[in-house]
């Protein structure tokens, strides 16, 4: 949902559906007036609608009956209506729970896609409901598609109304608010001037120009509401926008709420003003302003009314009550616990409206934002389409109940229990045009906790995770033996393999090659070694180089990895960093990022661990020390995403790199960094679910490919999560901050749920690149299952990649578990199988295994 005004006047009838305000294309909506309406009813025929996917259509008693036979039904009708914007109103009824959608094509964009789509929750009570949406149709409306649900059943459509809209070219570009006044910046996109009236004043906004309107503030109360009423005479309509401003220096009747246990920290309530503030000494850290209010019925983030409150003391807290609202507030161990209710039937409340003060150091809105110093929410740095506006997003894009800010005055985190609530997050506060950092919740009843502390954003992530606890593991879609057999079938019998090898993905445009990860995985799962004329590195998102050692090619592996490390050291800058130069630097404030440095650091240190190479160790540690400056996991996927984009893959590489550094040096600061970056990945993981496959699904990045599409927020890409989960298994033996192994297995099971089941044909066992949560739909390309198999083996504690043993004088790498006893390597091999070992990073030893092999290292 997007920031919008409440629309008044005759337009009210037009936007009576509450979700319409969420479809605006910018921060502030434009006035629209209705023109011609085209009505489609079904008294005689289907009006040209045809069943295209997983459904049947018929006409009965003047209604279009759509009988869904699967999980992705839709009907399509060609259209030929002029106009650049329409309101679509669909009246239907169904008893099938799920989600519906409309898609459309236009004269200027004739293909179907998510860039021209609206999604909504279906009311399954069997009663008639009207679903209303505004759509943009540059070049005219050319096609209409209706998706009547995501499961089998009957949907009845009574009518469809399409109303062409005329849009006022003048909009509010932004607000600037000081303690004295509110300045409204108006912008006109039309080639002729437009008159705007505000109260008794009138201003003409020039063609293709701008104009400002200023309204003075009274400063009579700590919380002041100034309502802007803008009228557009030519369009016979108006916009109403309430600006809510907090004045910290205006006197009020403050009463101390509770003993905080901290002499410097004061929690006080001005009930009549509907304000609660927390200060340290004389410095205000954060306010709840208002504590609770009646929300604008159309737009989260806008306040309809701020009532005065009356306060009644409670043990450790206070009960507040006002016109249409009530609530209880308690102070518990450094946290405000609030239970807020609306007392007017059918109305929604908004609260607590948290306003944090100070310069922004970090910010998190789980699933949508991971901000660094001075950054703004809903920016276009990672996504440039209208979807960059995510102040009040689709709830399905929120991965866990957490919004947080860290400023130079403290850290502030808000969490809640009911994921049906609408969270709102804005820094700076664009709703009121002020500089503070705003977060709030919208709903009928709100239970929330606000934590006030000091420390980095990762502390808030940990607090929220522990407060709710990691959810129980999802149900496994099949037994472990069936799971590994499915992965094996995909690699040995499925179409991802041909006589030239395996593709990374199954689609024919992915070249088939003899990837080492596929050969190693087949051997791990079956005990059988596939003969190949050659080997090439990689293939899976988690690597297993064992096949190099099982096929007599350990020398090739050693030379290949040595060359890779030599190349990385040559690229490394004197300060330990790695610098990016390319098209995806756009949007970032520098030419490096945490994820961009972490991947080569992990490679360098893995090589140092396996071979003992001192140059690789020194280079890797230099990068670890350099990376301590970073605060946001980002920049790990610069093949299609901005260096700036927050990224769970960056979290994964950072954890792996620092764990390797800790293993090699024993330095506690490296383990601390590994823990910090492990916490940074949690906001990318769904820790709640309202769909069968959703819990522990992972969002790859908070941005879009090429800044446009796909928008990955709300669209899980589980292979990225699998890499993160594996890094957590590396951290788990050394740290018990959380049950990292439980989190990793949850992510793994979500991937196994997404995996194509055996009964669904040739793609069985493959992992979809992405998974549509609302439709529960697998989306290609379809990826090999090596990472799924490797992570499952790792979770079970079984061998899954090269093993290394490090003694006082020797270091041994082998494809089997190995340990050093005196001057011998003891390898738990496979009788009858020849394999190779690399000793001290240089010497290659070939072994004809007897089962348990004792090999002299002298």
CORHUFEN-V544370 format. One record per run of one state. SS is the DSSP state (H for helix, E for strand, L for the rest). FROM is the first residue (numbers start at 1). TO is the last residue. Records with the same first field share a line. If there is no record, write none. Layout:
SS: FROM-TO ; FROM-TO
This chain:
L: 1-5 ; 9-10 ; 15-19 ; 24-31 ; 42-49 ; 54-54 ; 61-62 ; 69-73 ; 82-84 ; 95-97 ; 107-113 ; 123-128 ; 137-140 ; 148-152 ; 168-169 ; 178-180 ; 189-193 ; 199-200 ; 206-209 ; 217-222 ; 236-236 ; 247-254 ; 259-264 ; 274-274 ; 281-282 ; 290-291 ; 296-302 ; 306-308 ; 315-316 ; 323-324 ; 333-334 ; 343-348 ; 352-353 ; 357-359 ; 366-368 ; 372-385 ; 389-394 ; 398-402 ; 408-409 ; 417-421 ; 430-433 ; 444-444 ; 454-456 ; 469-479 ; 493-496 ; 499-500 ; 503-504 ; 506-512 ; 514-514 ; 527-535 ; 537-545 ; 551-553 ; 572-582 ; 586-593 ; 612-613 ; 630-633 ; 635-645 ; 666-667 ; 681-681 ; 686-697 ; 700-700 ; 702-703 ; 708-710 ; 712-714 ; 717-717 ; 733-739 ; 755-757 ; 761-766 ; 773-776 ; 784-785 ; 796-802 ; 807-810 ; 815-817 ; 822-823 ; 829-833 ; 840-842 ; 849-851 ; 857-858
E: 6-8 ; 32-41 ; 50-53 ; 55-60 ; 63-68 ; 74-81 ; 85-94 ; 98-106 ; 117-122 ; 129-136 ; 141-147 ; 153-167 ; 170-177 ; 181-188 ; 194-198 ; 201-205 ; 210-216 ; 223-232 ; 237-246 ; 255-258 ; 265-270 ; 275-280 ; 283-289 ; 292-295 ; 303-305 ; 309-314 ; 317-322 ; 325-332 ; 335-342 ; 349-351 ; 354-356 ; 360-365 ; 369-371 ; 403-407 ; 410-416 ; 422-429 ; 434-443 ; 445-453 ; 497-498 ; 501-502 ; 505-505 ; 513-513 ; 515-515 ; 536-536 ; 634-634 ; 646-647 ; 685-685 ; 698-699 ; 701-701 ; 704-704 ; 711-711 ; 715-716 ; 767-772 ; 777-783 ; 803-806 ; 811-814 ; 818-821 ; 824-828 ; 834-839 ; 843-848 ; 852-856
H: 11-14 ; 20-23 ; 114-116 ; 233-235 ; 271-273 ; 386-388 ; 395-397 ; 457-468 ; 480-492 ; 516-526 ; 546-550 ; 554-571 ; 583-585 ; 594-611 ; 614-629 ; 648-665 ; 668-680 ; 682-684 ; 705-707 ; 718-732 ; 740-754 ; 758-760 ; 786-795
